[in-house]
């Protein structure tokens, strides 16, 4: 398969608050695109500043700007996302287990299945969060639905190690009988205890 030429890519460009285009890279040069101009390709969910796209940085010599997030996910958004994630992960195990219980008559096996769910579901949810929050989307499916995502305090995507650390640090928030979660109400970044420990935040997607 031939490699994609970046010069063939086309971009919508926000000019005076309205999207125009699509434009090729040569046409963007004619428009004198700036690092802070908003652009979007067909494969992108939302607009981004030009300096955020690696291919445009390479072509135009832009420098990626590190800007601290300004819009943070609220406690109710985080709570609702968590409820949705619990539901989705739980259904992956509960549905097969329910079918198995209907088929199997052995009482001991049914008890084992029930106990297994209490172990497997929380473990799967932790792994699910770790993988999804350091992915390109930076968010679980619940967070994606509500358009919030996880990043470090500079707005950058978490590494696998940071994602593991953040999710293990949730033990501290739970150990405080939930007070660690309620701390989100008392700081401007709306960080829970595990966010403070790992220097992470939940941010809202920027809208144009």
Secondary structure by P-SEA (a helix, b strand, c coil): ccccccccbbbbbbccccccccccaaaaaaacccccbbbbcccccccccccccaaaaaacccccccccccccccaaaaaaaaaaaaaaaaaacaaaaaaaaaacccaaaaaaaaaaaacaaaaaaaaaaaaaaaccccccaaaaaacccccccccccccaaaaaaaaaaaaaaaaaccccccccccccccccaaaaaabbbbbccccc
